[in-house]
Amino acid sequence: MEREDIKGLSEEEISSRIDSLMQAMKSADPEEIERIRGILRKKVSFFERSAFAAYLLMARTPSAKAERRQRPERAEKSAPRQEKNSAEKSAGTEQESAKAEKVIPEGAKTIYIDVGKMKHLYPKDLSKRLQAELGITRDDIYMIRIHDKYSFVTMSEENCQKAIDKLTGQDINGRIAKVAYSNK
């Protein structure tokens, strides 16, 4: 793999490249991501992983090659591009604020499930399971947070109680689930 000299790239351009890679990562197949992460953990020591990620960012990609060829012309076109970037940023900010504005209704409760990422549990899978088991819609689930070994789901108190009753003792991705109200 060839390296691209990124000394000429501004912090904003590098940040933009990272943002686009993060978006691509979020839409990638989670099982494939986990498979590759497992290989990385075996091959790259914990202390070298951030340097390895930086090196990968420097690696020349087809889009980076195209940017490299277009650089001399960019000086004249920089003003329209900056306008486009600011429009994209404001659109991104609106999306983030829309997510942040999702208000959790008063009286909502959070349940703890002792299954997480290490058992390949993902928010989409858990949401589908809750909808099927409890007969609820996606809008009835206010928030799902998946950690390595456990998960939290915020819903109405009635749906939380149904989830505790129906999911406790069930096999979720190879683990007998324990479900209870969260202490937090």
Backbone torsions as a table, in degrees:
resi	resn	phi	psi	omega
1	MET	NA	132.6	-180.0
2	GLU	-81.8	154.5	176.0
3	ARG	-101.1	145.3	175.3
4	GLU	-104.5	138.2	176.9
5	ASP	-75.9	109.0	-176.7
6	ILE	-98.6	9.0	178.9
7	LYS	-59.6	-29.8	-179.2
8	GLY	-79.5	-11.8	-178.7
9	LEU	-82.4	139.4	178.1
10	SER	-78.2	165.5	177.8
11	GLU	-59.5	-36.0	179.5
12	GLU	-64.7	-40.6	179.4
13	GLU	-67.2	-40.4	177.7
14	ILE	-65.9	-42.6	178.2
15	SER	-61.8	-40.3	178.1
16	SER	-63.3	-41.1	178.4
17	ARG	-63.9	-40.9	178.4
18	ILE	-63.8	-44.0	179.0
19	ASP	-58.9	-43.7	-179.0
20	SER	-67.3	-36.6	177.0
21	LEU	-66.8	-38.5	178.4
22	MET	-64.1	-41.0	177.6
23	GLN	-63.2	-42.9	178.9
24	ALA	-63.5	-38.9	-179.6
25	MET	-64.3	-40.2	-178.6
26	LYS	-65.7	-27.7	-179.3
27	SER	-94.9	0.1	-179.7
28	ALA	-78.0	164.6	179.3
29	ASP	-66.7	118.1	-176.7
30	PRO	-61.0	-34.1	179.9
31	GLU	-67.6	-38.2	178.6
32	GLU	-68.1	-39.4	176.7
33	ILE	-59.7	-46.5	-179.9
34	GLU	-62.6	-39.7	179.3
35	ARG	-61.3	-45.6	-179.5
36	ILE	-68.6	-39.1	177.6
37	ARG	-59.1	-39.6	178.6
38	GLY	-61.2	-42.4	178.4
39	ILE	-65.4	-43.2	179.2
40	LEU	-60.5	-41.7	179.7
41	ARG	-61.2	-33.8	179.3
42	LYS	-74.3	-37.6	-171.1
43	LYS	-93.1	-30.5	-174.5
44	VAL	-117.0	124.2	-178.4
45	SER	-64.6	155.2	-177.9
46	PHE	-53.8	-41.3	-175.0
47	PHE	-76.0	-15.1	-179.7
48	GLU	-102.4	-2.7	-173.9
49	ARG	-64.8	-39.2	179.8
50	SER	-69.1	-37.7	176.1
51	ALA	-65.7	-38.0	177.9
52	PHE	-63.1	-42.0	178.0
53	ALA	-63.5	-40.5	178.2
54	ALA	-63.8	-41.2	178.4
55	TYR	-63.7	-41.3	177.7
56	LEU	-62.5	-36.5	178.3
57	LEU	-64.1	-33.6	179.0
58	MET	-76.0	-19.8	-176.0
59	ALA	-59.3	139.0	-177.1
60	ARG	-72.5	127.5	176.6
61	THR	-117.4	165.2	179.1
62	PRO	-55.4	-39.6	179.9
63	SER	-69.6	-34.4	178.3
64	ALA	-67.6	-38.2	177.3
65	LYS	-62.0	-43.0	-179.8
66	ALA	-64.2	-42.0	177.8
67	GLU	-61.6	-40.4	-177.7
68	ARG	-60.9	-42.4	-179.6
69	ARG	-68.4	-29.9	-174.6
70	GLN	-88.6	-7.4	-174.7
71	ARG	-53.7	-46.5	-177.7
72	PRO	-58.7	-33.1	-178.8
73	GLU	-79.1	-21.6	-172.9
74	ARG	-62.0	-30.1	-176.5
75	ALA	-57.1	-39.5	-180.0
76	GLU	-74.6	-30.3	-174.7
77	LYS	-96.7	7.7	-172.4
78	SER	-64.9	-35.4	-178.5
79	ALA	-62.4	-50.5	178.3
80	PRO	-62.4	-36.1	-179.2
81	ARG	-65.2	-40.3	178.9
82	GLN	-63.0	-38.0	177.8
83	GLU	-63.2	-42.5	179.4
84	LYS	-62.8	-45.6	179.7
85	ASN	-61.0	-40.7	-179.7
86	SER	-68.3	-34.1	176.8
87	ALA	-66.7	-41.7	178.2
88	GLU	-64.0	-40.9	-179.4
89	LYS	-64.5	-41.4	-179.5
90	SER	-67.4	-35.0	176.7
91	ALA	-65.3	-41.3	177.9
92	GLY	-63.9	-39.7	179.1
93	THR	-64.9	-38.0	178.3
94	GLU	-64.3	-40.4	178.7
95	GLN	-64.5	-43.8	179.8
96	GLU	-63.5	-41.0	-179.2
97	SER	-69.3	-31.7	177.0
98	ALA	-64.2	-38.8	177.1
99	LYS	-66.6	-42.3	-178.0
100	ALA	-68.7	-28.0	-178.5
101	GLU	-76.2	-11.0	179.2
102	LYS	-63.5	104.2	-174.4
103	VAL	-88.4	133.4	176.7
104	ILE	-85.7	121.5	-176.2
105	PRO	-61.7	153.8	177.5
106	GLU	-65.8	141.3	-179.2
107	GLY	91.4	-2.9	177.5
108	ALA	-71.7	148.8	179.5
109	LYS	-122.7	161.3	178.3
110	THR	-119.7	134.6	176.0
111	ILE	-108.6	154.2	178.9
112	TYR	-108.4	131.8	175.6
113	ILE	-124.2	129.3	-174.2
114	ASP	-85.2	39.4	175.5
115	VAL	-131.2	137.4	-178.2
116	GLY	-144.3	-154.9	-176.0
117	LYS	-58.6	-33.4	-177.8
118	MET	-64.7	-20.9	175.0
119	LYS	-102.2	20.3	177.1
120	HIS	58.3	42.0	175.8
121	LEU	-97.7	127.8	-178.6
122	TYR	-122.7	154.4	-176.7
123	PRO	-53.3	-42.1	-178.8
124	LYS	-61.7	-44.0	179.7
125	ASP	-64.7	-43.8	-179.6
126	LEU	-65.5	-40.2	178.1
127	SER	-61.1	-46.5	179.1
128	LYS	-61.7	-41.4	-179.3
129	ARG	-64.4	-44.8	179.4
130	LEU	-62.3	-41.5	179.3
131	GLN	-62.6	-42.8	-178.9
132	ALA	-69.3	-45.2	-175.7
133	GLU	-71.8	-38.6	-173.1
134	LEU	-99.3	-10.7	-177.7
135	GLY	67.6	40.4	-179.6
136	ILE	-115.3	173.7	176.5
137	THR	-104.2	171.3	179.6
138	ARG	-60.9	-33.5	-178.8
139	ASP	-69.8	-18.8	178.9
140	ASP	-77.4	-12.8	177.9
141	ILE	-99.5	113.6	-175.0
142	TYR	-80.7	-37.6	-178.1
143	MET	-158.9	142.2	173.7
144	ILE	-129.2	128.6	175.6
145	ARG	-126.2	121.3	-179.5
146	ILE	-108.6	124.6	175.6
147	HIS	-109.0	-175.4	-176.7
148	ASP	-60.7	-48.4	-173.2
149	LYS	-114.6	-3.7	-177.8
150	TYR	-154.4	168.8	-178.4
151	SER	-139.4	157.3	175.0
152	PHE	-125.9	137.9	177.3
153	VAL	-130.6	129.2	178.8
154	THR	-107.3	125.3	-179.7
155	MET	-148.5	-176.3	174.5
156	SER	-66.5	157.3	-178.0
157	GLU	-60.2	-38.1	179.7
158	GLU	-62.5	-46.3	179.9
159	ASN	-68.7	-34.1	176.8
160	CYS	-62.6	-43.9	-179.4
161	GLN	-64.0	-41.3	176.4
162	LYS	-59.8	-43.0	-178.9
163	ALA	-63.7	-42.3	178.7
164	ILE	-61.4	-45.8	-178.7
165	ASP	-65.2	-42.2	-173.4
166	LYS	-86.4	-32.9	-174.4
167	LEU	-91.2	-23.4	179.9
168	THR	-61.4	125.7	179.3
169	GLY	87.9	-6.5	177.6
170	GLN	-81.1	153.6	175.8
171	ASP	-81.4	118.7	175.1
172	ILE	-119.6	106.3	179.1
173	ASN	53.1	44.0	175.2
174	GLY	86.6	9.9	178.8
175	ARG	-131.1	135.9	176.0
176	ILE	-76.0	115.4	-171.3
177	ALA	-77.0	140.4	168.8
178	LYS	-112.9	124.6	-177.1
179	VAL	-124.8	132.7	179.6
180	ALA	-152.9	168.7	173.8
181	TYR	-65.8	141.7	179.4
182	SER	-75.7	147.1	178.4
183	ASN	-76.3	-23.4	-176.2
184	LYS	-88.9	NA	NA
